[in-house]
């Protein structure tokens, strides 16, 4: 499985570099081993592929179970998604709490876990409000959080488009220095701080305190959300 992942990672990296002009910066900030939460700004359904292609280690991310097959049944394309690091989650029932528990379980296994704290794709590329789920996970896991600014992927596959563009870009993926938050830090404060760090990577100024985190317990998630 790891060899297959590496093969498709290299293939995606070559495609991203040659066709979409994907340019990563600061990959040295990503811990090479041990648990870490990769918090990424979100623009396109291609974002997990782009981040996974340039991340210097295997990446795991959560996706709704209906992407793997009807009624949660895992078909051939579902197996392929699992090889690429996707983990199926139930969108009904426990909702955010089950998602947080699954993310924590993966982190306990020493994985690098992708999360989109905005919870949905940005239409214009601006960094939206962060939901407090990123803070709940980071605080409970006590692991490094790597802030990542991903800018330009919306131009490759716009919302409403059936297929991505074959040629486009540029796409800039900027990795920030990892940060660890104490268990006494409020989840909203963590969400605000991670968002501020992503804005710093873009050379932007954060809005006044309180504008960065949503009040709900939703975790954010993958493009499937």
C-alpha positions in Angstrom: 0.0 0.0 0.0 2.8 2.5 0.9 4.6 1.7 -2.4 1.3 2.3 -4.3 0.8 5.5 -2.5 4.3 6.7 -3.3 3.7 5.9 -7.0 0.5 7.9 -7.3 2.1 10.7 -5.2 4.9 11.0 -7.6 2.5 10.9 -10.6 0.4 13.6 -9.0 3.5 15.7 -8.2 4.7 15.5 -11.9 1.2 16.4 -13.2 0.9 19.3 -10.7 4.3 20.7 -11.6 4.0 20.3 -15.4 0.4 21.2 -16.0 -0.9 23.2 -13.1 2.3 24.9 -12.0 2.0 23.7 -8.4 4.8 25.3 -6.4 5.3 24.3 -2.7 7.2 26.5 -0.2 8.4 25.6 3.3 8.1 21.8 3.2 10.9 21.7 5.7 8.3 22.7 8.3 6.4 19.4 8.1 7.5 16.9 10.7 8.8 13.8 9.0 7.4 11.4 11.5 4.9 11.3 14.4 1.4 12.7 14.5 0.6 16.1 12.9 -2.5 17.9 11.9 -2.3 19.6 8.5 -4.7 22.5 8.5 -5.3 23.8 4.9 -7.2 26.7 3.4 -9.8 25.2 1.0 -10.7 26.2 -2.6 -11.2 23.1 -4.7 -12.0 19.4 -4.7 -8.4 18.9 -6.0 -6.9 20.2 -2.7 -6.3 16.8 -1.0 -4.5 15.6 -4.2 -2.4 18.8 -4.4 -1.4 18.8 -0.8 -0.8 15.0 -0.7 1.4 15.3 -3.8 3.8 17.8 -2.3 3.7 16.7 1.4 7.0 14.9 2.2 5.1 12.1 4.0 1.9 10.0 3.5 -1.3 11.9 4.2 -4.6 10.8 5.6 -7.9 12.6 5.1 -11.6 12.1 5.9 -14.2 11.8 3.2 -17.9 11.0 3.4 -18.7 7.3 3.0 -21.0 7.8 0.0 -17.9 8.6 -2.1 -16.7 5.0 -1.7 -19.9 3.4 -3.0 -23.7 3.4 -2.6 -25.0 3.2 0.9 -21.5 3.2 2.3 -20.5 0.0 0.4 -16.9 0.2 -0.6 -16.5 -0.5 -4.4 -13.4 -0.5 -6.6 -13.0 3.3 -6.7 -13.5 3.3 -2.9 -10.5 1.0 -2.6 -8.5 3.4 -4.7 -9.5 6.3 -2.5 -8.3 4.3 0.5 -4.9 3.7 -1.2 -4.6 7.4 -1.6 -5.2 7.9 2.1 -8.9 8.6 2.4 -10.8 7.3 5.4 -14.7 6.9 5.1 -16.8 8.7 7.6 -20.5 8.7 8.3 -22.1 12.1 7.8 -25.2 11.1 9.7 -25.7 10.1 13.3 -22.8 11.2 15.5 -21.7 13.8 13.0 -18.8 16.0 14.2 -18.1 14.1 17.4 -17.5 10.8 15.4 -15.3 12.7 13.0 -13.2 14.2 15.8 -12.8 10.7 17.4 -11.7 9.2 14.1 -9.2 12.0 13.5 -7.8 11.5 17.0 -7.5 7.8 16.4 -5.4 8.4 13.3 -3.2 10.9 15.1 -2.7 8.4 17.9 -1.3 6.0 15.2 1.3 8.6 14.2 -0.4 9.7 11.0 -0.4 13.1 9.3 -4.1 14.1 9.1 -5.5 16.7 6.7 -8.3 19.0 7.8 -10.0 22.0 6.1 -11.0 24.2 9.1 -13.3 26.4 6.9 -15.5 23.4 6.4 -16.4 24.3 2.8 -14.6 25.6 -0.3 -14.0 29.3 -0.7 -15.6 30.8 -3.8 -13.2 33.7 -4.3 -10.0 32.4 -2.7 -10.4 34.4 0.5 -9.8 32.5 3.8 -13.2 32.1 5.5 -14.1 31.7 9.1 -12.5 28.7 10.8 -14.7 26.3 12.7 -13.7 25.3 16.2 -13.3 21.6 15.3 -9.6 22.2 14.4 -9.1 23.5 17.9 -10.9 20.6 19.6 -8.7 18.1 17.7 -5.4 20.0 18.2 -6.1 20.5 21.9 -7.0 16.9 22.5 -4.2 15.4 20.5 -1.5 17.7 21.7 0.3 17.2 18.4 1.9 19.8 16.1 -0.4 21.7 13.8 1.0 22.7 10.4 -0.8 25.7 8.9 -1.0 25.6 5.1 -2.0 28.3 2.6 -3.2 26.8 -0.7 -4.0 29.5 -3.2 -5.0 29.1 -6.9 -6.6 25.7 -7.0 -10.0 27.2 -7.5 -8.9 28.2 -11.0 -8.2 24.6 -11.9 -11.7 23.2 -10.9 -14.3 25.9 -10.3 -17.4 25.1 -8.4 -20.1 23.9 -10.7 -17.6 22.7 -13.4 -17.8 19.0 -14.3 -14.1 18.5 -15.0 -10.9 20.2 -14.1 -8.8 22.2 -16.5 -6.0 20.3 -18.1 -3.7 23.3 -17.9 -3.8 26.1 -15.4 -2.3 27.7 -12.4 -0.1 28.8 -10.8 -1.0 27.1 -7.5 1.0 28.1 -4.4 1.2 25.8 -1.4 2.9 27.5 1.6 3.7 25.4 4.7 4.1 27.3 7.9 6.0 26.4 11.0 4.3 23.8 13.2 2.7 24.9 16.5 1.4 22.9 19.5 -1.5 24.1 21.6 -2.0 23.3 25.3 -5.1 21.5 26.5 -6.2 24.6 28.4 -6.3 26.7 25.3 -9.9 27.4 24.1 -10.8 25.8 20.8 -11.9 29.1 19.3 -8.5 30.6 20.2 -6.8 27.8 18.4 -9.0 28.2 15.3 -8.3 32.0 15.3 -4.6 31.5 15.7 -4.3 28.9 12.9 -6.2 31.1 10.6 -4.0 34.1 11.4 -0.9 32.0 10.6 -2.4 31.1 7.2 -3.1 34.7 6.5 0.5 35.6 7.5 1.7 33.1 4.9 -0.2 35.1 2.4 1.1 38.4 3.7 -2.4 39.4 4.8 -3.7 40.8 8.1 -6.2 38.9 10.1 -9.6 40.5 10.9 -10.3 41.5 14.5 -10.5 38.7 17.1 -13.8 36.8 17.0 -14.1 36.8 13.2 -12.0 33.8 12.6 -13.8 30.9 14.2 -17.3 29.6 13.8 -19.3 28.9 17.0 -20.5 25.4 16.0 -18.7 22.2 16.8 -18.2 21.2 13.2 -14.8 20.0 12.4 -14.3 21.3 8.9 -13.4 18.5 6.6 -12.6 17.2 3.1 -14.0 18.4 -0.2 -16.8 15.8 0.4 -18.3 18.2 2.9 
